[in-house]
């Protein structure tokens, strides 16, 4: 959390989040790893007063209700209000992704300050119950703590932000990055059916609920709700976007425009010399926005799916056991121990899937991007830093045997360690199958994985103290992780012994939409590789000199008509060159 400094009037100093309420006004960060699970909107009374703040918040809450959103509202002693909009479980946004929506809201709500949500490094917000800068405390508005906790836990519908943007007539941000361009193109291709005027959104992304009343009113009468749309341009775009979200194509929209129910839309496009061309343009824009930004629908298929599969290779199983023992010993009191365990697991799985044995030693060529997915959705930067540390440490089980060049990744040898051979693995022996790290651990925590795997692999139920001793985890940290696993339903305690709970990792993955998250990362990696290949090709083209002009090397013949005498040439060839002496 960040503490308020009355002298500078800023939140400057940082400290750990405490159980008790801080004495000074404090704010909590909105972003974790540049992504936010809550959209926090700050309504300020400085310029427009308390009454305007109340009106703006009431208007926003009405829009959220239409779009399937839920929010917690609190108020400061000065009358300013915060609206906290929790996203659906597992859904997060970056500052760049939410910025177009924030600008649409700021243009319609004069008391809204969008600054906290526009900077992923410094964005923070004071929460309900915290002390105010003016004195007093922030209090909930029209909510009790239990209801507020339920809203923050359950969250909003998955497509709330996209629906709100469509309601306000937005079409997303302009793509400037080559990587984003490839991502949008590939995502749109998978979600759009048909082509040209018959292109439409895939049915599984379509919305079955009818458009809001204000959208239907403008479509039929042309009357603008100025609280939502500053001009007819945003209003007509909202109508077109809602039609696209319902699965309409450009052909169907052109047909509707000629009908009485869409007389208002027809009048809005009447000022154009070619109205049909403008309608096609706005439809294409809405379809591109919907196909590239709508979240993946989460549907329970009713059965469990193994996330990657594994292998029972005894060589890799032995290496993994020794390598994890070495990591537990060398990284015992280091914070990066838990992520190192995950990377080592991912390396073993990658070697099992695509590696080869060289004189009995497993080798594998794999990049950090692929490992980040196999390591349970670790950030790519974390994977690269772990690999760099491992290959530079003495006695490491990882040996770099070939540097990656161009599109070829680094190649590693998975060598056994002396400490690993000497270690006696009993209750903490890992599972017999070498598999990748489940992405659910990116939500639960990396240290929790080691504790859970130890319980799964134990021959007999362990007590908490036995478990913490076996994996080398402190009591305080161990009991915190154990409590989290019990709350998640992964572990249970019966008669002081720890057992496996009723909840599976697949359940947590489904609850947090991790299948979509993995898919999105794969698409991003594919786009990054395309951009990398294009850069390599451009560099190679720049380095390759152009073909020289062959006319430069031609020898001019001053007497083309006088050809050499044939007998003279034969005589010279027969006698050879003259004696130099």
Secondary structure, DSSP 8 states (H G I E B T S, - for coil): -EEEETTTTEEEEE----SS--SS-EEEES-BTTBBSEEEEEE--TTT-HHHHHHHHHHHHHHHHHTT---EEEE-TTS-EEEEEE--TT--B-HHHHHHHHHHHHHH-TTEE-GGGT-TTT-EE--TT-B-TTSSB-EESS--HHHHHHHHHH---TTHHHHHHHHTT-------SHHHHHHHHHHHHHHEES-GGG-EE-GGG---S---HHHHHHHHH----TTT-SSHHHHHHHHHHHHHHTT--HHHHHHHHTSGGGHHHHHHTTTSTTHHHHHHHHHHHHHHHHHHHS-------SS---SS-EE--HHHHHHHHHHHHHHHHHTTT-TTHHHHHHHHHHHHHHHHHH-EEETTEEEEE--HHHHHHHTTS--HHHHHHHHHHHHHSTT-SEEEEE---TT---EEEE---HHHHH---STT---SSEE---TTHHHH-HHHHHHHHHHHH-SS-EEHHHHHHHHT--HHHHHHHHHHHHHHTSEEEETTEEEE-S--HHHHHHHTTHHHHHHHHHHHHHHHHHHHHHHHHHHHHHHS-----GGGG----TTTTS---HHHHHHHHHH-S----
